[in-house]
Amino acid sequence: MATMDIFNGSAFNTTSLTGQINRVDYAPGFLGALNLFRPEPVRSRTIFVDVRDGGLQLIPTSAIGAPPKELSPDNRSAVPLKTVRLAEGFTMYAEELQGIRAFGSESETVQVQAEYLRRMARVRQDMELTHEHHRMGALMGTLLDADGTTVIYDFYTEFGLTRPAPVVWNLSSPTFNIRGAAAALVRSMVTGSRGAMTTGSTVHAIVGDEFYDKLVSHPMVERTYLNWQAAADLRNNGNPFGDFTFAGITFHNYRGTDDGTTIAVAADEARFFPVGAQDVFVHAMAPAEFMPYVNTPGLDTYAINIVDRDRQAWTRGELYSYPLYLCQRPDLLRTATAT
């Protein structure tokens, strides 16, 4: 029969567990799979975002021998932001190991470890869901806590910017010029980026079901969409939450949580953001609060095991993460609503 001594082995130390949990399979959210956020390991809880306002200026003509025009200095400031702490755990009791015994080629350690990692994988799924929630917050310009109402950071406020007003796309009208509306939106993002968006940058949008359905059924879009969808069917694309590129924007019908509220885009909304732009989205990762990791570059997650040394009645697995999903240029985000 397995004993609690198993948890004193090297397979359950902090370093081994962190490595193992990073190899556990999990279903990533769409925003995580998009690889939009540049990972940035940091060594402290507080990060500073350098804000510069150094616009281009025309150089006036001057007479030969006259002093050259002096370059105006950048208006520069540093905005301090703190990473957040996410933690969840479970307790495995000695009584639960009563039925685990060596069988066939499997050892007790392997069986106990498999059960332990199964539970840790559930925690990892909760953690990944939370990370997707924070990515969504960065794309919306407001990072909210798990309750959906407590504001952790309003990035517009932090950087002294005004949130752009949503634009209305009258997709119910067959004469609405979607191509023109899309071009105007993309132009406003590119010109407002002041060089952050280049020729290699693209504009994407995560959209709700109602917005997406109205978009792909609009007469201006329908023929293009049908050809696109036919090609997708040939590629055996069975995903009902598809994507479609039109007028320079890739629209993704975002699938959130099944309750439609925990992580979701409103049914009639589209959230536009740049992809491939310089220093717009960052995933800062701070180190864990435990002695082996002090002042080291942060990792995505940390798994630890705590053993009841007095009675050996239980062991506890815990998963920690110290992220900050950050939009450094919230002025490049746009929102549209469908009518």
ZIRA-V797116 format. One record per helix or strand. SS is the DSSP state (2 for helix, 1 for strand). FROM is the first residue (numbers start at 1). TO is the last residue. Records with the same first field share a line. If there is no record, write none. Layout:
SS->FROM-TO + FROM-TO
This chain:
2->4-8 + 10-12 + 14-21 + 30-33 + 94-97 + 108-140 + 155-158 + 178-192 + 209-217 + 219-234 + 291-293 + 330-332
1->38-41 + 46-53 + 75-82 + 86-93 + 103-103 + 106-106 + 142-144 + 151-154 + 167-169 + 202-207 + 243-246 + 249-253 + 269-275 + 281-285 + 302-307 + 314-321 + 323-327 + 334-338
